[in-house]
Amino acid sequence: MTFDPLAILTAFGLIFLAELPDKTMFASLAMGTRMRPLYVWFGTSTAFIVHVVIAVGAGSLLGMLPEMAVKLVSAALFAFGAVVLLRSGDDDDEDGAGKTVTGFWPVYTTAFMAVFISEWGDLTQITTANLAASNGWLPTAIGSALALMSVSALALLAGRFIAQRVPLKTVQRIGAACMAGLAIWTLIEAFTV
């Protein structure tokens, strides 16, 4: 096996562009407005790395996963996220200051599970598997993982920027609407496949 820098750049470019409009990018943005962004990034990055390993290691088996079940669980998690964001807006102190989830393990676990479950059979996972078959597993894994982690970081930076300039209650409502929209989108995907 040869180490090809062009294969890394190819994987990075393709996966970065494919992940930008993806629902996990919006989920990262929403989580970053309510939770510590660095902890969210660790959770999402770990989930992305696991998916990259799975994609390059067992790309040909991805088609055997029960897609409908994965989509339904993913939709339920997005709906749960919407409910949590809406309910947390009702629990604010009288002065309007929101409570941020700060514990490393709760934030890490939430971010990891949200991305881990929703990425099964995703375009970026399938693309990574296809690239690994043609360009080699190591450069594809490096380029794909860096791309996914970069998109998550961009989403978290945008989320933090928004949270600092828009009232928290508004951010929570918009985040909840985004999560509810992602739940509906995922349900539509589940039943139109």
ABEGO torsion letter per residue (X at the ends): XBBBAAAAAAAAAAAAAAAAABAAAAAAAAAAAABBAAAAAAAAAAAAAAAAAAAAAAAAAAAABBAAAAAAAAAAAAAAAAAAAAAAAAABBAAGBBBBBABAAAAAAAAAAAAAAAABGBAAAAAAAAAAAAAEAAAAAAAAAAAAAAAAAAAAAAAAAAAAABBAAAAAAAAAAAAAAAAAAAAAAAAAX
